[in-house]
Amino acid sequence: MGIWYHGSPVEMDALRTGSTITQHYNLACIFSHKPSTVSISDEGVIKHNGIENGLLYIIDEPVDPLKDIEPHPRSTMGEEMEWLTKRTVKLKQLKEIGQPIIEEILTEEDIKTLEDQ
């Protein structure tokens, strides 16, 4: 079913049950910065308010979509963008993302606009 990613500012070698994974590379990179707010425009542009140095991981073992994961029940993103693990899974660090890209950062005004919608 493809490559699964996890983004986090924390170094780790396994992901615990109930953690978020995605098949969207750019979204995992954004999650690596630990944002509390993420916005995806109709054009697919992702912005966020995360400030942490990020690390990008891949799931380093097969994932059975019928047994190992489930759609995130409280996701505000598009269908099948966020999934929750139903068991502990092995991780392999793919790369250091570092600091967020300034053009991807939501301003306070952006966040207020999102909250008012």
C-alpha distances in whole Angstrom, upper triangle without the diagonal:
4,7,9,12,16,19,22,26,26,25,23,21,20,19,20,19,19,18,16,13,11,9,13,14,18,17,17,20,22,21,22,26,26,27,28,28,25,26,24,26,25,25,22,24,24,27,27,30,29,31,30,29,25,23,19,17,13,12,13,12,9,8,8,8,11,13,12,12,14,14,17,20,23,21,23,20,18,16,12,14,14,13,15,15,16,17,18,16,17,17,18,20,19,22,25,24,28,30,29,29,33,32,29,31,32,36,38,39,35,34,37,36,33,35,37,35
4,7,10,14,17,20,23,24,23,22,20,19,18,20,20,20,18,16,12,10,7,10,11,15,15,14,17,19,19,20,23,24,25,27,27,24,24,22,24,24,23,20,22,22,25,25,28,27,29,27,26,22,20,16,14,11,10,12,11,9,9,11,11,14,16,14,13,15,16,18,21,23,21,23,20,18,17,13,13,14,14,16,15,18,18,18,15,16,15,15,17,15,18,21,21,25,27,26,26,30,29,26,29,30,34,36,37,33,33,36,35,32,34,37,34
4,7,10,13,17,20,20,20,18,17,16,15,18,18,18,16,14,10,9,6,9,9,13,13,12,14,17,16,17,20,21,22,25,25,22,23,21,24,24,23,20,21,20,23,23,26,24,26,24,23,19,16,12,10,7,7,9,10,9,9,12,12,16,16,14,13,16,16,18,21,23,20,22,19,18,17,14,13,13,13,15,14,17,17,17,13,13,12,12,13,12,15,18,18,21,24,23,24,27,27,24,26,28,32,34,35,32,31,34,34,31,33,35,33
4,7,10,14,17,17,17,16,14,13,12,15,15,15,12,10,6,6,5,8,8,12,11,9,12,15,13,14,18,18,19,21,22,19,21,19,22,23,23,19,20,18,21,21,23,21,23,21,20,17,14,11,8,6,6,9,10,9,8,11,11,15,15,12,11,13,13,14,18,19,17,19,17,17,16,12,11,10,10,11,11,14,14,14,11,11,10,11,12,11,14,17,17,20,22,21,22,26,25,22,24,26,29,31,33,30,28,32,32,28,30,33,31
4,7,10,14,14,14,13,13,12,11,14,15,14,11,9,6,5,6,7,7,10,9,6,9,11,10,10,14,14,16,19,19,17,19,18,21,22,22,18,19,16,18,18,20,18,19,18,17,13,11,7,6,4,6,10,12,12,11,14,14,18,18,14,13,15,14,15,18,19,16,18,16,17,16,13,11,10,10,12,12,15,15,14,11,11,9,10,10,9,11,13,13,16,18,17,19,22,22,19,21,23,26,28,30,27,26,29,29,26,28,31,30
4,7,10,11,11,11,11,10,9,12,13,12,9,7,5,7,9,9,9,10,9,5,8,10,8,8,11,11,14,16,17,15,18,18,21,23,23,19,19,16,17,16,18,15,17,15,14,10,9,6,5,6,7,11,13,14,13,16,16,19,18,15,13,15,15,14,18,18,15,18,16,17,17,14,12,10,10,11,11,14,14,13,11,11,8,10,9,10,11,12,12,15,16,16,18,21,22,18,20,21,25,26,28,26,24,28,28,25,26,30,29
4,7,9,10,11,12,12,11,13,15,14,11,9,8,9,11,11,9,10,8,5,6,7,5,4,8,8,11,14,15,14,16,17,20,23,22,18,18,14,15,14,15,12,13,11,10,7,6,5,6,9,11,14,17,18,17,20,19,23,22,18,17,18,17,16,19,18,16,18,16,18,19,17,13,12,13,13,14,18,17,16,14,14,11,11,9,10,10,10,9,11,13,12,15,18,19,16,16,18,22,23,26,23,22,25,26,23,25,28,27
4,5,8,9,12,12,10,13,15,14,11,10,11,12,15,14,13,13,11,8,8,9,6,4,7,7,10,13,15,15,18,19,23,25,25,21,20,17,16,14,14,11,11,9,8,6,5,7,8,11,13,16,18,20,19,22,22,25,24,20,18,20,19,17,20,19,18,19,18,21,22,20,16,14,15,15,15,18,18,16,15,14,11,12,10,12,11,10,10,11,12,12,16,18,20,17,17,19,22,23,26,23,22,25,27,24,25,28,28
4,7,9,13,14,13,15,18,17,14,14,14,16,18,17,16,15,14,11,10,10,9,5,6,7,11,14,16,16,19,21,24,27,27,23,22,18,17,15,14,10,10,6,6,4,5,8,10,14,16,18,21,24,23,26,26,29,27,24,22,23,23,21,24,22,21,22,21,24,25,23,20,18,19,18,19,22,21,19,18,17,14,14,11,13,11,9,9,9,10,11,15,17,19,17,16,19,21,22,26,24,22,26,27,25,26,29,30
4,6,10,11,11,13,16,16,13,14,15,17,19,19,18,18,17,13,13,14,11,8,10,10,14,16,19,19,23,24,28,30,30,27,25,22,21,18,17,14,13,9,9,8,7,10,10,14,15,17,20,22,22,25,25,28,26,22,22,23,23,21,24,23,22,24,23,26,27,24,21,19,19,18,18,20,19,16,16,15,12,13,11,13,12,11,12,12,13,15,19,21,23,21,20,22,25,26,29,27,25,29,30,28,28,32,32
4,7,9,11,13,17,18,15,16,16,18,20,20,18,19,18,15,14,16,14,11,13,13,17,20,22,22,25,26,30,33,32,28,27,24,23,21,21,17,16,12,11,10,7,10,9,13,14,15,18,21,21,25,25,28,26,22,22,24,25,23,26,26,25,27,26,28,28,26,23,21,20,19,18,21,19,16,15,13,10,10,8,11,11,10,12,13,15,17,20,23,25,23,23,25,28,29,32,30,29,32,34,31,32,36,36
4,6,8,10,14,15,13,14,14,17,19,20,18,20,19,15,16,17,15,12,15,15,19,21,23,23,27,27,31,33,33,29,28,25,25,23,23,19,19,16,14,12,10,11,9,11,12,12,15,18,18,22,23,25,23,19,19,22,23,22,25,25,24,26,26,27,27,25,22,20,19,17,16,18,16,12,11,9,7,8,8,12,13,13,15,16,18,20,23,26,28,25,25,28,30,31,34,32,30,34,35,33,33,37,37
4,7,10,13,16,13,15,14,17,18,20,19,21,20,16,17,19,17,15,18,18,21,24,26,25,28,29,32,34,34,30,30,27,27,25,26,22,22,19,17,15,12,12,9,10,10,9,12,15,16,19,21,23,21,17,18,21,23,22,25,26,25,28,27,28,28,24,23,20,19,17,15,17,14,10,9,6,5,6,8,11,13,14,17,18,21,23,26,29,30,28,28,30,33,34,37,35,33,37,38,35,35,39,39
4,7,10,12,10,12,12,15,17,19,18,21,19,16,18,19,17,15,18,18,21,23,25,24,28,28,32,33,33,30,29,26,27,25,26,22,23,20,19,16,13,13,10,10,9,9,11,14,14,17,18,20,18,14,15,18,20,19,22,23,23,26,25,26,25,22,21,18,16,14,11,13,10,7,6,4,5,8,10,13,16,17,19,20,23,24,27,30,31,28,28,30,33,34,37,34,32,36,37,34,34,38,37
4,7,9,7,9,9,13,15,17,17,19,17,14,16,17,14,14,17,15,18,20,22,22,25,25,29,31,31,27,27,24,25,23,23,20,22,19,18,16,13,13,10,10,9,10,12,14,13,15,16,18,16,12,12,15,16,16,19,19,19,22,22,23,22,19,18,15,13,10,8,10,8,5,5,6,7,10,12,14,16,17,18,20,22,22,25,28,29,26,26,28,31,32,34,32,30,33,34,31,31,34,34
4,6,6,9,11,15,18,20,20,22,19,16,19,20,16,16,19,17,19,20,23,23,26,26,30,32,33,29,29,26,26,24,24,22,23,21,21,18,17,16,14,14,12,13,14,15,14,16,16,18,15,12,12,14,16,15,17,18,19,22,22,24,23,20,19,15,13,10,7,8,7,4,7,9,10,14,15,18,20,21,22,23,25,25,28,31,32,28,28,29,32,32,35,33,30,33,34,31,31,34,34
4,6,9,11,14,17,20,21,23,20,17,20,21,17,18,21,18,20,21,23,23,26,26,30,31,32,29,29,26,27,25,25,23,25,23,24,21,19,18,16,16,13,15,15,15,13,14,14,15,12,9,9,11,13,13,15,16,17,21,21,22,21,18,18,14,11,8,5,5,4,5,8,11,13,16,18,21,23,23,24,26,27,27,30,32,33,29,29,30,33,33,35,33,30,33,34,30,30,34,33
4,7,9,13,16,18,20,21,18,16,19,19,15,17,19,16,18,18,19,20,22,23,27,28,30,26,27,24,24,22,23,21,23,21,23,20,19,18,16,16,14,17,17,17,14,15,14,15,13,10,9,9,11,9,11,12,13,17,17,19,18,16,15,11,9,5,5,6,7,8,10,14,15,18,19,21,23,23,23,25,26,25,28,30,31,27,27,27,30,30,32,30,27,29,30,27,26,30,29
4,7,10,14,15,16,18,15,12,15,15,12,13,15,13,15,15,17,17,20,21,25,26,27,24,24,21,21,19,20,18,20,18,19,16,15,14,13,13,12,15,15,16,14,15,14,16,15,11,10,11,11,10,12,13,13,16,16,18,17,15,13,10,8,5,5,8,9,9,10,12,12,15,16,18,19,20,19,21,22,22,24,27,27,24,24,24,27,28,30,27,25,28,29,25,25,29,28
4,7,11,12,13,14,11,9,13,13,9,11,14,12,13,14,15,14,17,17,21,23,23,20,20,17,18,17,18,16,19,17,18,15,14,13,12,12,11,15,16,16,13,15,14,16,15,12,9,10,9,8,11,11,10,13,13,14,14,12,10,6,5,5,7,10,11,11,11,13,13,15,16,17,18,19,18,20,21,19,22,24,24,21,21,22,25,26,28,25,23,26,26,23,23,26,25
4,7,9,10,12,10,8,11,12,10,11,14,13,15,16,17,15,17,17,20,22,22,18,19,17,18,17,19,17,20,18,18,15,13,11,10,9,9,12,13,13,11,13,12,15,14,11,9,10,10,9,13,14,12,15,13,14,13,10,8,6,5,6,7,11,12,12,10,12,11,13,14,14,16,17,17,19,20,19,21,24,24,20,21,22,26,27,29,26,24,27,27,24,25,28,27
4,5,8,10,7,7,10,11,10,12,15,15,15,17,17,14,16,15,18,19,19,15,16,14,17,16,19,17,20,19,19,16,14,11,11,10,10,14,14,14,12,14,12,15,16,13,10,11,10,10,14,14,12,14,11,12,11,8,6,5,6,9,10,14,15,15,13,15,13,15,15,14,16,17,16,19,20,19,20,23,22,19,20,21,25,27,28,25,23,27,26,23,24,27,26
4,6,9,8,8,11,13,12,14,17,17,18,20,19,16,17,15,18,19,18,15,16,15,18,18,21,20,22,21,21,17,16,12,11,9,10,13,14,13,12,14,12,16,17,14,12,13,12,13,17,18,15,16,13,12,12,9,7,8,9,12,13,16,17,17,15,16,14,15,15,14,16,18,17,20,22,20,21,24,23,20,22,23,27,29,30,26,26,29,28,25,27,30,27
4,6,5,6,9,10,11,13,15,16,16,18,17,14,14,12,15,16,15,11,13,11,14,15,18,17,20,19,19,16,15,12,12,11,13,16,17,17,15,17,15,19,20,18,15,16,14,14,18,18,14,15,12,11,12,10,7,9,11,14,16,19,20,20,18,18,16,16,16,14,15,17,15,18,19,17,17,20,19,16,18,20,24,26,27,23,23,26,25,22,24,27,25
4,6,5,6,9,10,11,13,15,16,18,18,15,15,14,16,18,16,13,13,12,14,15,18,16,18,18,16,13,12,9,10,10,12,15,17,17,17,19,18,22,22,20,18,18,17,17,21,20,17,18,15,15,16,13,10,12,14,16,17,21,21,21,18,18,15,14,13,11,12,13,12,15,16,15,15,18,18,15,17,19,23,26,27,23,23,27,26,24,26,29,27
4,5,5,6,9,10,12,14,14,16,15,12,12,11,13,15,14,10,10,8,10,12,15,14,16,16,15,12,12,10,12,13,15,18,21,21,20,22,21,24,25,22,20,20,18,18,21,20,17,17,14,14,16,14,11,12,15,18,19,23,24,23,21,21,18,17,15,13,13,13,11,14,14,12,12,15,14,11,14,16,20,22,23,20,20,24,23,21,23,26,24
4,5,5,6,9,10,11,11,13,12,9,10,9,13,15,14,10,10,7,10,10,13,12,15,15,15,12,12,10,12,13,15,18,20,21,19,21,19,22,23,20,17,17,15,14,17,16,13,13,10,12,13,12,8,9,12,15,17,20,22,21,19,20,17,17,16,14,14,15,12,15,15,12,13,16,15,12,13,15,19,21,22,19,18,22,21,18,20,23,22
4,5,5,6,9,10,11,14,14,11,13,13,16,18,18,14,14,11,12,12,14,12,14,13,13,10,9,7,8,10,12,15,17,18,17,19,18,22,22,19,16,17,15,14,18,17,14,15,13,14,15,13,10,10,11,13,15,18,19,18,16,16,13,14,12,11,12,12,10,13,14,12,14,17,17,14,15,17,21,23,24,21,20,24,24,21,23,26,25
4,5,5,7,10,11,14,14,12,14,14,17,19,18,14,13,10,11,11,13,11,12,11,10,7,8,6,9,11,14,17,20,21,20,23,22,25,25,22,20,21,19,18,21,20,17,18,15,17,19,17,13,13,15,17,18,22,22,21,19,18,15,14,12,11,10,9,7,10,10,9,10,14,14,11,13,15,19,21,23,20,20,23,24,21,23,26,26
4,5,6,8,7,11,10,8,10,11,14,17,16,13,11,8,8,7,9,8,10,10,10,8,10,9,12,14,17,20,23,24,22,25,23,26,26,23,21,21,19,17,20,18,15,15,13,15,18,17,13,13,15,17,19,22,23,22,21,21,18,18,15,14,13,12,9,11,10,8,9,12,12,9,10,12,15,18,19,17,16,20,20,18,20,23,22
4,5,5,6,9,10,9,12,13,16,19,19,15,14,11,11,9,10,8,10,10,11,8,9,9,11,13,15,18,21,22,20,23,21,24,24,21,18,18,17,14,17,16,13,14,13,15,17,16,12,11,13,14,16,19,20,19,18,18,15,16,14,14,14,13,11,12,12,10,13,15,16,12,12,14,17,19,21,18,17,20,21,18,20,23,23
4,5,8,11,13,12,15,16,19,22,22,18,17,13,13,11,11,8,9,7,7,4,6,6,9,12,14,17,20,22,21,24,23,26,25,22,20,21,19,17,21,19,17,18,17,19,20,19,15,14,15,16,17,21,21,19,17,17,14,14,12,12,11,9,8,9,10,9,12,15,16,13,13,15,19,20,23,20,19,23,24,21,23,26,26
4,6,9,11,11,14,16,19,22,22,18,16,13,11,9,8,5,6,4,6,5,8,10,13,16,18,21,24,26,24,27,26,29,29,25,23,23,22,19,22,20,18,18,17,20,22,21,17,16,18,18,20,23,24,22,21,21,17,18,15,15,13,11,9,8,7,7,10,12,14,11,10,13,15,17,20,18,17,20,22,19,21,24,24
4,7,9,10,14,16,19,22,23,19,18,14,12,9,8,5,7,6,9,8,10,12,14,17,18,22,24,26,24,26,25,28,27,24,21,21,20,17,19,17,15,16,16,19,21,20,17,15,16,16,18,21,22,20,20,20,18,19,16,17,16,14,12,12,11,10,13,15,16,13,12,13,16,17,20,18,16,19,21,18,19,23,23
4,5,7,10,13,16,20,20,17,15,12,10,6,5,4,7,8,11,11,13,14,17,19,21,24,27,28,26,28,26,29,28,25,22,22,20,17,19,16,14,14,14,17,20,19,16,14,17,17,20,23,24,23,23,23,21,22,20,20,19,17,14,14,12,10,13,14,15,11,10,10,13,13,16,14,12,15,17,14,15,19,19
4,7,10,14,17,20,21,19,17,13,11,8,7,7,10,11,15,14,17,18,20,22,23,27,28,29,27,29,27,29,29,26,23,22,19,16,17,14,13,12,13,17,19,20,17,15,17,17,20,23,24,24,24,25,23,24,23,23,22,20,18,18,16,14,16,16,17,14,12,11,13,12,15,13,10,13,15,13,12,16,17
4,7,10,13,16,18,16,14,11,8,6,6,8,11,13,16,16,18,19,21,23,24,28,30,30,28,29,27,29,29,27,23,22,19,16,17,14,12,10,11,15,18,18,15,14,17,18,21,24,26,26,26,27,25,26,24,24,23,21,18,19,16,14,15,15,15,12,10,8,11,11,13,10,8,11,12,9,10,14,14
4,7,10,13,14,12,10,7,6,4,7,9,12,14,16,15,17,17,19,21,22,26,28,28,26,27,25,27,28,25,22,21,18,15,16,14,11,9,9,12,15,16,12,12,16,17,20,24,26,25,25,26,24,25,23,22,21,20,17,18,16,13,14,14,13,10,9,8,12,13,14,11,9,13,13,10,12,15,14
4,6,10,11,9,8,6,5,6,9,12,15,17,19,18,20,19,22,23,25,28,30,30,27,29,26,28,29,27,24,22,19,17,18,15,12,9,8,11,14,16,13,14,17,20,23,26,28,28,27,29,26,27,25,24,23,23,19,20,18,15,15,15,13,10,10,8,11,13,13,9,9,12,11,8,11,13,12
4,7,8,6,5,4,7,9,12,14,18,19,21,19,21,19,21,22,24,27,29,28,26,27,24,27,29,26,23,21,18,17,18,16,12,10,8,9,13,14,11,13,17,20,23,26,28,28,27,28,26,27,25,24,23,23,19,21,19,16,15,16,14,11,12,11,14,16,16,12,12,15,14,11,14,16,14
4,5,5,5,7,8,11,15,17,20,22,24,22,24,23,25,25,27,31,32,31,29,30,27,30,32,30,26,24,21,20,21,19,15,13,10,11,15,16,14,16,20,23,26,29,32,32,31,32,30,30,28,27,26,26,22,24,22,18,17,17,14,12,13,12,15,17,16,12,13,16,13,11,15,16,13
4,5,7,10,12,15,19,21,24,26,27,25,27,25,27,27,28,32,33,32,29,30,27,29,32,30,27,25,21,21,22,20,17,14,11,11,14,16,14,17,21,24,27,30,33,34,32,33,31,32,30,28,28,28,25,27,25,21,20,20,17,15,17,16,18,20,19,15,17,18,16,14,17,18,15
4,6,9,12,15,19,21,24,25,26,24,25,24,26,26,28,31,32,31,29,30,28,30,33,31,28,26,23,22,24,22,19,16,13,13,16,17,15,18,22,25,28,31,34,34,32,33,31,31,29,27,26,26,23,25,24,20,18,19,15,14,17,16,19,21,20,16,18,20,18,16,20,20,18
4,6,10,13,17,18,21,22,23,21,22,20,22,22,24,27,29,28,26,27,25,28,29,27,24,23,20,19,21,20,16,14,11,10,14,15,12,15,19,22,25,28,30,30,29,29,27,27,25,23,23,23,20,22,21,18,16,17,14,12,15,15,18,21,20,16,17,20,18,16,19,21,18
4,7,10,14,15,18,20,20,19,20,19,21,22,25,28,30,29,28,29,27,30,31,29,26,25,22,21,23,21,17,15,13,13,16,17,14,16,20,23,26,29,31,31,29,30,27,27,25,23,22,21,18,20,18,14,13,14,10,8,11,12,15,18,17,14,15,18,16,14,18,20,18
4,7,11,12,15,16,17,16,17,16,19,20,22,26,28,28,26,28,25,28,30,27,24,23,20,18,21,19,15,13,11,12,16,16,13,14,18,20,23,27,28,28,26,27,24,24,22,21,20,19,16,17,16,12,11,12,10,7,9,9,13,16,16,12,13,16,15,13,16,19,17
4,7,9,12,14,16,15,17,17,20,22,24,27,30,30,28,30,28,31,32,29,26,25,22,20,22,19,16,14,13,15,18,19,15,16,20,22,24,28,30,29,28,28,25,25,23,22,20,19,15,16,14,10,10,10,8,5,6,6,9,12,13,10,10,14,13,11,14,17,16
4,6,9,12,14,13,16,16,19,21,23,27,29,30,28,30,28,31,31,28,25,24,21,19,21,18,15,14,13,16,19,19,16,16,19,20,23,27,28,27,26,27,24,24,22,21,20,18,15,15,12,9,10,10,10,6,5,5,9,11,12,10,9,13,13,11,13,16,16
4,7,10,13,13,16,17,20,23,25,28,31,32,30,32,30,33,33,30,27,26,23,21,22,19,17,16,16,19,22,22,19,18,21,22,24,28,29,28,27,28,25,25,23,23,21,19,15,15,12,9,11,10,11,8,5,5,8,9,12,10,9,12,14,12,13,17,18
4,6,9,9,13,14,17,20,22,25,28,29,28,30,29,31,31,28,25,25,23,20,22,19,17,17,17,20,22,22,18,17,20,20,22,26,27,25,25,25,22,22,20,20,18,15,12,12,9,7,10,10,12,9,7,9,11,12,15,14,12,16,17,16,17,20,21
4,7,9,12,15,18,21,24,26,29,31,30,33,31,34,34,30,28,28,26,23,26,23,21,21,20,23,26,25,22,21,23,23,25,28,28,27,26,26,23,23,20,20,17,14,12,10,7,6,10,10,13,11,9,11,12,14,17,16,15,18,20,19,20,23,24
4,6,9,12,15,19,21,24,27,29,28,31,30,33,32,28,26,27,26,23,25,23,22,22,21,24,26,25,22,20,22,22,23,26,26,24,23,23,20,19,16,17,15,12,10,8,6,7,11,12,15,13,12,14,16,17,21,19,18,21,23,22,23,26,27
4,7,10,14,17,20,22,25,28,27,30,30,33,32,28,27,28,27,25,27,26,24,24,23,26,27,26,22,21,23,23,23,27,26,24,23,21,18,17,14,14,12,8,7,4,5,7,11,13,16,14,13,16,18,20,23,22,21,25,26,25,26,29,30
4,7,10,14,16,19,22,24,23,27,26,29,29,25,23,25,24,22,25,23,21,22,21,23,25,23,19,18,19,20,20,24,23,21,20,18,15,14,11,11,9,6,5,5,7,8,11,14,16,14,14,17,19,21,24,22,21,25,26,24,25,29,29
4,7,10,13,15,18,21,21,24,24,27,27,23,22,23,23,21,25,24,22,23,22,23,24,22,19,18,19,19,19,22,21,19,17,15,11,10,7,8,6,5,5,7,10,11,14,17,19,17,17,20,23,25,28,25,24,28,29,27,28,32,31
4,7,10,12,16,18,18,21,21,25,24,20,19,21,21,20,23,23,20,22,20,21,22,19,16,15,16,17,17,20,20,17,15,13,10,9,6,5,5,6,7,10,12,13,15,18,19,17,18,21,24,26,29,26,25,29,29,27,28,32,31
4,7,9,12,14,14,18,18,22,21,17,17,19,19,19,23,23,21,23,21,22,22,19,16,15,15,15,14,18,17,14,11,10,6,5,4,5,7,9,10,13,16,16,18,22,23,20,22,24,27,29,31,29,28,31,32,29,30,34,33
4,6,9,11,11,15,16,19,18,15,15,17,18,18,22,23,21,23,21,21,21,17,15,14,14,14,13,16,15,13,10,9,6,5,6,6,10,12,13,17,19,19,21,25,25,22,24,26,30,32,34,31,30,33,33,30,32,35,34
4,6,8,8,12,13,16,15,12,12,15,16,17,21,22,20,23,21,21,20,17,16,14,13,13,11,13,12,10,7,6,5,6,9,10,13,16,17,20,22,22,24,28,28,25,27,28,32,34,36,33,31,35,35,32,33,36,35
4,7,9,13,15,18,16,13,15,18,20,21,24,26,24,27,25,25,24,20,19,18,16,16,13,15,13,11,8,5,5,6,9,10,14,17,19,22,24,25,27,30,31,28,30,32,35,37,39,36,35,38,39,35,37,40,39
4,6,10,13,15,14,11,13,17,19,20,24,26,24,27,26,25,24,20,20,18,16,16,13,14,12,11,7,6,8,9,13,14,18,20,22,25,28,28,30,33,34,31,32,34,38,39,41,38,37,40,40,37,38,41,40
4,7,10,12,11,9,11,15,17,19,23,25,24,27,25,24,22,18,18,18,15,15,12,13,12,12,9,9,11,13,16,16,20,23,24,27,30,30,31,35,35,32,33,35,39,40,42,39,37,40,40,37,38,41,39
4,6,9,8,6,8,11,14,16,19,21,20,23,22,21,19,15,16,14,12,12,9,10,10,11,8,10,12,14,17,17,21,23,24,27,29,29,30,34,33,30,32,33,37,38,39,36,35,38,38,34,35,38,36
4,5,5,5,7,10,13,16,18,21,21,24,22,21,18,15,16,15,12,12,10,10,11,13,11,14,15,18,21,21,24,27,27,31,33,32,33,36,36,32,34,35,39,40,41,38,36,39,39,35,36,39,37
4,6,6,5,7,10,13,15,18,17,20,19,18,15,11,13,13,10,10,10,10,12,14,13,16,17,19,22,22,25,27,27,30,32,30,32,35,34,31,32,33,36,37,38,35,33,36,36,32,33,36,33
4,6,7,8,11,14,16,19,19,22,21,20,16,13,16,15,12,12,11,10,12,15,15,18,20,22,25,25,28,31,31,34,35,34,35,38,37,34,35,35,39,40,41,38,36,38,38,34,35,37,35
4,6,8,12,14,16,19,20,23,22,22,19,16,18,16,12,11,9,7,9,12,12,16,18,21,24,25,28,30,30,33,35,34,36,38,38,34,36,36,39,40,42,38,36,39,39,35,35,38,36
4,7,11,13,15,18,18,21,21,20,18,14,16,14,10,9,6,5,6,9,9,12,14,18,20,21,24,26,27,29,31,30,32,35,35,31,32,33,36,37,39,36,34,37,37,33,33,36,35
4,7,9,12,14,14,18,17,17,14,11,12,10,6,5,5,5,8,10,10,14,15,18,20,21,24,25,25,28,29,28,30,33,32,29,30,30,33,34,36,32,30,33,33,29,30,33,31
4,6,8,12,12,15,15,14,12,9,11,9,5,5,7,7,11,13,14,17,18,21,23,23,26,27,26,29,30,28,30,32,32,28,29,29,32,33,34,31,29,31,31,27,27,30,28
4,6,9,8,11,11,11,8,6,8,6,4,6,9,10,14,16,16,19,19,22,23,24,25,27,25,28,28,26,28,30,29,25,26,26,29,30,31,27,25,28,27,23,24,26,24
4,6,5,9,10,11,9,8,8,6,5,6,9,11,14,16,17,20,19,22,23,23,25,25,24,26,26,24,26,28,27,24,24,23,26,27,28,25,22,25,25,21,21,24,22
4,6,9,11,12,10,10,11,9,9,9,12,13,16,19,20,23,23,26,27,27,29,29,27,29,29,27,29,30,29,26,26,25,27,27,28,25,23,24,24,21,20,23,21
4,6,9,11,11,12,12,9,10,10,14,16,19,20,21,24,24,27,27,27,28,28,26,28,27,25,27,28,27,23,23,21,24,24,25,22,19,21,21,17,17,19,18
4,5,8,8,9,8,7,9,10,14,16,19,21,21,23,23,25,25,25,26,26,24,25,25,22,24,25,24,20,20,19,22,22,23,20,17,20,19,15,16,18,17
4,7,9,11,9,9,12,14,18,20,23,24,24,26,25,27,27,26,27,27,24,26,24,22,23,23,22,18,18,17,19,20,20,17,15,17,16,12,13,15,13
4,7,8,7,7,11,14,17,20,23,24,23,25,24,25,25,24,25,25,22,24,23,20,21,22,20,17,18,16,20,20,21,17,16,18,17,13,15,17,15
4,6,6,8,11,15,18,20,23,25,24,26,25,26,26,25,26,26,24,26,26,22,23,24,22,19,20,19,22,23,23,20,19,21,19,16,18,20,17
4,6,8,10,13,16,18,21,23,22,25,24,26,26,25,26,27,25,28,28,25,26,27,25,22,23,23,26,27,27,23,22,24,23,19,21,23,20
4,6,7,11,13,16,18,20,19,21,20,22,23,22,24,25,23,26,27,24,25,27,26,22,24,23,27,28,29,25,24,26,25,22,23,25,23
4,7,10,13,16,19,20,18,20,19,20,21,20,21,22,20,23,23,20,21,23,22,19,20,20,24,25,26,22,21,24,23,19,21,24,21
4,7,10,13,16,17,16,18,17,19,19,19,20,21,20,22,22,20,22,24,23,19,20,20,24,25,26,23,21,24,23,20,21,24,22
4,7,10,12,14,13,16,15,18,19,19,21,22,21,24,25,23,25,27,26,23,24,24,27,28,29,26,24,27,27,23,24,27,25
4,6,9,11,11,14,15,18,19,20,22,23,22,25,25,24,26,29,28,25,25,25,29,29,31,28,25,28,28,25,25,28,27
4,6,7,8,11,12,16,18,19,21,23,23,25,26,26,28,31,31,27,28,28,31,32,34,31,29,32,32,28,29,32,30
4,7,9,13,15,18,21,22,25,26,26,29,30,29,32,34,34,31,31,31,35,35,37,34,32,34,35,31,31,34,33
4,6,10,13,16,19,21,24,25,26,28,30,29,32,35,35,32,32,33,36,37,39,36,34,36,37,33,33,37,36
4,7,10,13,16,18,21,22,24,26,28,28,31,33,34,31,31,32,35,36,38,36,33,36,37,34,34,37,36
4,7,10,13,15,18,20,21,24,26,26,29,32,33,29,30,31,35,36,38,35,33,37,37,34,34,38,37
4,7,10,13,16,18,20,22,25,25,28,31,32,29,30,32,35,36,39,36,34,38,39,35,36,39,38
4,7,9,12,14,16,18,21,22,24,28,29,26,27,29,32,34,36,34,32,36,36,33,34,38,37
4,6,9,12,14,17,20,21,23,27,28,25,27,29,32,34,37,34,33,37,37,34,36,39,38
4,6,8,11,13,16,18,20,24,25,23,24,27,30,32,34,32,31,34,35,33,34,37,37
4,7,9,13,16,17,18,22,23,21,23,26,29,31,34,31,30,34,34,32,34,37,36
4,6,9,13,14,15,19,21,19,21,24,27,29,32,29,29,33,33,31,33,36,35
4,6,9,11,13,17,19,17,18,22,24,27,29,27,27,30,31,29,31,34,34
4,7,8,10,13,15,13,15,18,21,23,26,24,23,27,28,26,28,31,31
4,7,9,12,15,13,14,17,20,22,25,23,23,27,28,26,28,31,31
4,7,9,12,11,11,14,16,19,21,20,20,23,25,23,25,28,29
4,6,9,7,7,11,13,16,18,17,17,20,21,20,22,25,25
4,6,5,7,11,13,16,18,16,17,21,21,20,23,25,25
4,5,5,9,10,14,15,14,15,18,19,19,21,23,24
4,6,8,10,14,14,12,15,18,17,17,20,22,22
4,7,10,13,14,11,13,16,16,15,18,20,20
4,6,10,11,9,10,14,14,14,16,18,19
4,7,8,6,6,10,10,10,12,15,15
4,5,5,6,9,10,11,12,14,16
4,5,5,6,9,10,11,12,15
4,5,5,6,9,10,11,13
4,6,5,6,9,10,11
4,5,5,6,9,10
4,5,5,6,9
4,5,5,7
4,5,5
4,6
4
